Amino acid sequence: MPEKIPTQSANTMNAQKPAPVPVPVRTRGRVLAKIGAIAGQNLVPIIFLALSIGGVIAADMNINYLINELIGRLGRNGFLVLSLLIPIIAGLGLNFGIVVGAMAGQAALIITTHYGWTGLGGFGLATLISVPIAMLLGWLTALVLNRAKGREMVTGMILGFFANGVYQLIFLVLLGWAIPMNNPAMMLPSGIGLKNTVDLFDISYALDRGLDFIWNGSIMSDGINIFGLHIPIEIGPWRIPILTLVITALLAWAISFLIRTRLGQQMRAVGQDMHIAEVAGINVNRTRTTALVISTVLAAWGQLIFLQNIGTMNTYNSHEQVSMFAIAALLVGGATTRKATIWNAIVGVLLFHTLFIVSPQAGQAILGIPQVGEYFRVFLAYGVIAVALAVHAWQAKVRSNRELRGEGE
């Protein structure tokens, strides 16, 4: 007889099935906590992104116009904002003293304009002339800030006010009297002091259009073709300042390279803890001085890039708000007084200037008063620094509390 094969009951088969691996109950909570932590770390950029989107919608702004303006403003302001990164790495905080570098750039520009040096060559000569002036001013700034450790930001701000007074004394009183200069196009009718506005027509867009002989950077199209299908999406007109953006990208690369060098590691060590860095044999004051000198020279070049794009120079006011706007943009991008990255600078410039562009039209659309947008610009420039610093202080307190709880567990 054939042997009977035993069959298994349904209960036995169910019992032999591997039990499903239970999903940890806390996994979802951990994911949400991680998302919350990321959002908390980027709270300032998220707030300003929401404001920017809301402003664009309220203003019903043409997107092509907005993109064109943002491209121009990124080229105009990106270099200046990047000049703030090195002092932050070295523990000097937000360098309000870059206004001193801006003055050095303007002084060099006054010299080249007076002697009639024009075009890209005149702009390049202005950058060279600004280097020794900016290095000297950066070194003098470092002498002061090295005696005000822990209070660098407020000291740098007051130092900027003092330097502004010296600048006005030189170019409003001494020039034409103690310093010989004869140029009716630039001087006041009395022959003493410069006019309030200096025309920079000879170097206007010298850098922005430095590669026009290859491509002028214009983009304009009435649509795009995908697999033979024409999609009528209007693109442009956009004007890309190619050489300016290339130089800004080179600066970003140079900063990332500097961080990996021995000097960059010394700056990091000083920024994290000056006492430990000194014990490790690092000359703290010299490292801080080097960071400030580099930042001041970069600020001078950044101001030159800014002014060649504007085309005119307000002799006594163009430099005054440089540090305020650059620092506000950097903070909007998510930087703090102790940590900042290249992406913080780029994102900050885009978000900050998006609000600058849309605020007048948004004020007109919402309240029927375009002046509200202008007032909002002023509020934005000053208020964003206070808001960003307050948020970052709150975040630091939250992190500190979490660390204390972690030690207690």
Secondary structure, DSSP 8 states (H G I E B T S, - for coil): ---------HHHHHHHS-------THHHHHHHHHHHHHHHHTHHHHHHHHHHHHHHHHHT--HHHHHHHHHHHHHHHHHHHHTTHHHHHTT--S-TTHHHHHHHHHHHHHHHHHTT--HHHHHHHHHHHHHHHHHHHHHHHHHHHTTSTT-HHHHHHHHHHHHHHHHHIIIIIIBTTTB----TTTB-TTSSSB-SEEE-GGGTTTTTTTTTTT---EEEES-EEETTEEE---EEEEE--HHHHHHHHHHHHHHHHHHHSHHHHHHHHHHH-HHHHHHTT--HHHHHHHHHHHHHHHHHHHHHHHHHHH-EEETTTTTTTHHHHHHHHHHHTT--SS---HHHHHHHHHHHHHHHHHHHHHHHHHHS-HHHHHHHHHHHHHHHHHHHHHHHHHHHHHHHHHHHHHHH-
